[in-house]
Amino acid sequence: MVNLVVALRSSMCMIVKSAGIVPYTVEIEPGTNIHFWLPKKTGDKPAVLLIHGFAGDGVMNWALQVRSLSKRYSVYIPDLLFFGKSYTDKPDRSPEFQAECLVKAMRILGVNPFVPVGFSYGGVVAFKIAELHGDMVKALVVSGSPPVMTDSNVNRFGFSSISDVLLPKTVKGLKFLLSAAMHKRIWLPSWPLKDYLKTMFTNRKERAELLEALVISNDKTFPRFPQVI
């Protein structure tokens, strides 16, 4: 049987390519590579960095927005570390490390300034980019994400671990994650959701470590962000 999610992702790649966005891999340092979708031609358009959430990768999260955005912006879509084709052999799993790798990649690509646009987990990374490298940030757009993830953010869902929410192992768990992420619930049969779990939730050990590094205790202070104009 055809894996529906693999076929869907292939279609989304075609949509992105039709907008003049092509795949490219940036070596941050030996052992650390970030896979991007980036414009063939940039011109003088302002740059936006679209950072995906935890349940997908760059193409799966942003393909449907690319055609419209690329008319006015130079669109850069990374896969975060341990998503898609991005990886590292370094032990750091913090959102700060994800942010630093993206900033280094944008510098290598010669892009400065840019607008980080983050969804969910990508929003936390976007906040970190603004906190650590405000000089490179022209503006900041975040959806569905707090500046930091605390224990209370997890407990309010009735779960003891953030992995139970963002790293589901069953169709039931994935349905809950999708229902929490969507404004309107949509019904899907179980078989495409099984394909989604198999295809999109790889590198489970490393992703569990990413989530462990994401959650901080409630007695930590929230970061102070530089003024972004």
C-alpha positions as CSV (number, residue, x, y, z in Angstrom):
1,M,0.0,0.0,0.0
2,V,1.2,3.5,-0.8
3,N,2.3,5.6,2.1
4,L,-0.1,8.6,1.8
5,V,2.2,10.9,3.8
6,V,5.2,10.2,1.6
7,A,3.1,10.9,-1.5
8,L,1.7,14.1,0.1
9,R,5.1,15.3,1.1
10,S,6.4,14.7,-2.5
11,S,3.5,16.8,-3.8
12,M,4.4,19.6,-1.3
13,C,8.0,19.5,-2.5
14,M,6.7,20.1,-6.0
15,I,4.6,23.1,-4.8
16,V,7.6,24.6,-3.1
17,K,9.8,24.1,-6.2
18,S,7.1,25.7,-8.4
19,A,7.6,28.9,-6.4
20,G,11.3,29.0,-7.2
21,I,12.4,27.5,-3.9
22,V,15.1,24.8,-4.1
23,P,16.7,22.4,-1.6
24,Y,20.2,23.2,-0.3
25,T,22.3,21.9,2.6
26,V,24.4,24.2,4.8
27,E,27.3,22.7,6.8
28,I,27.4,24.7,10.0
29,E,30.5,22.9,11.2
30,P,31.8,19.3,10.7
31,G,29.1,17.0,11.9
32,T,26.2,19.5,11.8
33,N,24.2,20.1,8.7
34,I,21.0,22.2,8.2
35,H,18.8,21.3,5.2
36,F,17.1,24.3,3.7
37,W,14.6,25.2,1.0
38,L,15.7,28.6,-0.3
39,P,15.1,30.9,-3.3
40,K,17.0,30.5,-6.5
41,K,17.0,34.3,-6.8
42,T,16.7,36.7,-3.9
43,G,16.7,40.1,-5.6
44,D,16.0,42.9,-3.1
45,K,13.1,41.2,-1.3
46,P,13.2,41.1,2.5
47,A,14.1,37.6,3.9
48,V,11.8,35.5,6.0
49,L,12.9,32.4,7.9
50,L,10.0,29.9,8.3
51,I,10.6,27.6,11.3
52,H,8.4,24.6,11.6
53,G,6.8,22.9,14.6
54,F,7.5,19.6,16.3
55,A,5.0,17.5,14.3
56,G,6.4,18.1,10.9
57,D,9.3,19.5,8.9
58,G,9.9,22.6,6.8
59,V,7.9,21.5,3.7
60,M,5.1,19.9,5.6
61,N,4.5,23.0,7.7
62,W,5.0,25.7,5.2
63,A,4.4,24.5,1.6
64,L,0.9,26.0,1.3
65,Q,2.2,29.5,2.3
66,V,5.3,29.6,0.1
67,R,3.7,30.6,-3.2
68,S,2.0,33.7,-1.7
69,L,5.0,34.7,0.5
70,S,7.5,34.3,-2.3
71,K,5.9,37.0,-4.3
72,R,7.0,39.6,-1.8
73,Y,9.7,37.9,0.3
74,S,12.8,35.8,-0.1
75,V,11.6,32.6,1.7
76,Y,14.0,30.4,3.6
77,I,12.6,27.1,5.1
78,P,15.0,25.0,7.3
79,D,14.5,21.6,8.7
80,L,15.4,21.9,12.4
81,L,18.0,19.4,13.8
82,F,16.7,15.8,13.8
83,F,13.9,16.8,11.4
84,G,13.9,16.2,7.7
85,K,17.5,16.0,6.5
86,S,19.1,18.1,9.2
87,Y,21.3,16.4,11.8
88,T,24.2,16.9,14.2
89,D,26.6,14.7,16.1
90,K,26.9,17.3,18.9
91,P,25.2,16.5,22.2
92,D,23.4,19.8,22.7
93,R,19.7,19.5,22.3
94,S,18.6,23.0,23.6
95,P,16.5,25.4,21.6
96,E,19.4,27.8,22.0
97,F,21.5,25.4,19.9
98,Q,18.8,25.2,17.3
99,A,18.7,29.0,17.2
100,E,22.5,29.3,16.9
101,C,22.7,26.8,14.1
102,L,20.0,28.7,12.1
103,V,21.7,32.0,12.6
104,K,25.1,30.6,11.6
105,A,23.4,29.1,8.5
106,M,21.8,32.4,7.6
107,R,25.2,34.1,7.9
108,I,26.8,31.6,5.7
109,L,24.1,32.2,3.2
110,G,24.7,35.9,3.4
111,V,21.2,36.8,4.7
112,N,21.0,39.7,7.2
113,P,18.6,40.9,8.5
114,F,15.7,38.5,8.3
115,V,12.3,37.9,9.9
116,P,12.0,34.6,11.9
117,V,8.5,33.2,11.6
118,G,8.0,30.4,14.1
119,F,5.2,27.9,14.7
120,S,4.9,25.9,18.0
121,Y,8.4,24.5,18.8
122,G,9.7,26.7,16.0
123,G,8.3,29.7,17.8
124,V,10.5,28.9,20.8
125,V,13.5,28.7,18.5
126,A,12.4,32.0,16.9
127,F,12.2,33.7,20.3
128,K,15.7,32.4,21.1
129,I,17.0,33.9,17.8
130,A,15.5,37.3,18.8
131,E,16.9,37.0,22.3
132,L,20.5,36.0,21.3
133,H,20.8,37.8,17.9
134,G,18.5,40.8,17.9
135,D,20.9,42.6,15.6
136,M,19.9,40.2,12.8
137,V,16.2,40.3,13.4
138,K,14.1,42.8,11.5
139,A,10.8,41.6,13.0
140,L,9.5,38.5,14.8
141,V,6.3,36.5,14.0
142,V,5.3,33.6,16.3
143,S,2.1,31.5,16.4
144,G,1.0,28.9,18.9
145,S,4.0,29.2,21.1
146,P,5.0,30.7,24.5
147,P,8.5,32.3,24.8
148,V,9.5,29.3,27.0
149,M,8.0,26.0,27.8
150,T,7.4,25.3,31.5
151,D,6.0,22.4,33.5
152,S,2.7,24.2,33.7
153,N,2.4,24.4,30.0
154,V,2.5,20.6,29.9
155,N,0.4,19.9,33.0
156,R,-2.6,21.9,31.9
157,F,-3.2,19.2,29.2
158,G,-3.4,16.6,31.9
159,F,-0.1,14.9,30.8
160,S,3.0,14.3,33.0
161,S,5.5,14.6,30.2
162,I,5.7,16.9,27.2
163,S,6.8,13.9,25.1
164,D,3.3,12.4,25.7
165,V,1.9,15.4,23.8
166,L,4.4,16.3,21.1
167,L,5.9,12.8,20.5
168,P,2.9,10.6,20.2
169,K,3.3,6.8,19.8
170,T,-0.3,6.0,18.9
171,V,-3.0,7.2,16.5
172,K,-5.0,8.4,19.6
173,G,-2.1,10.5,20.7
174,L,-1.6,12.0,17.3
175,K,-5.3,12.8,17.1
176,F,-5.0,14.7,20.3
177,L,-2.0,16.6,19.1
178,L,-3.7,17.6,15.9
179,S,-6.9,18.6,17.7
180,A,-4.9,20.9,20.0
181,A,-3.0,22.4,17.1
182,M,-6.0,23.1,14.8
183,H,-8.7,25.8,15.1
184,K,-11.3,23.4,13.6
185,R,-11.1,19.7,14.2
186,I,-11.1,17.5,11.1
187,W,-11.9,13.8,11.0
188,L,-9.3,11.5,9.5
189,P,-9.3,7.7,9.3
190,S,-6.6,5.8,11.2
191,W,-4.6,4.6,8.3
192,P,-3.2,7.9,7.1
193,L,-2.4,8.8,10.7
194,K,-0.4,5.6,11.0
195,D,1.5,6.7,7.9
196,Y,2.1,10.1,9.5
197,L,3.5,8.5,12.7
198,K,5.8,6.3,10.7
199,T,7.0,9.0,8.3
200,M,7.2,12.2,10.3
201,F,8.1,11.0,13.8
202,T,11.6,9.6,13.2
203,N,14.7,10.1,15.3
204,R,12.6,9.5,18.4
205,K,15.5,9.3,20.9
206,E,17.0,12.6,19.8
207,R,13.6,14.3,19.6
208,A,12.7,13.1,23.2
209,E,16.0,14.7,24.2
210,L,15.0,17.9,22.4
211,L,11.8,18.0,24.4
212,E,13.6,17.3,27.7
213,A,15.9,20.3,27.0
214,L,12.9,22.4,26.0
215,V,11.0,22.2,29.3
216,I,12.3,24.4,32.1
217,S,11.2,24.7,35.7
218,N,8.7,27.3,36.8
219,D,11.2,29.2,39.0
220,K,13.3,30.2,36.0
221,T,12.8,33.7,34.7
222,F,11.6,34.5,31.3
223,P,14.1,35.9,28.9
224,R,14.4,39.6,28.2
225,F,14.2,40.3,24.5
226,P,16.0,43.2,22.8
227,Q,13.8,45.8,21.1
228,V,13.1,44.7,17.6
229,I,12.0,47.4,15.1
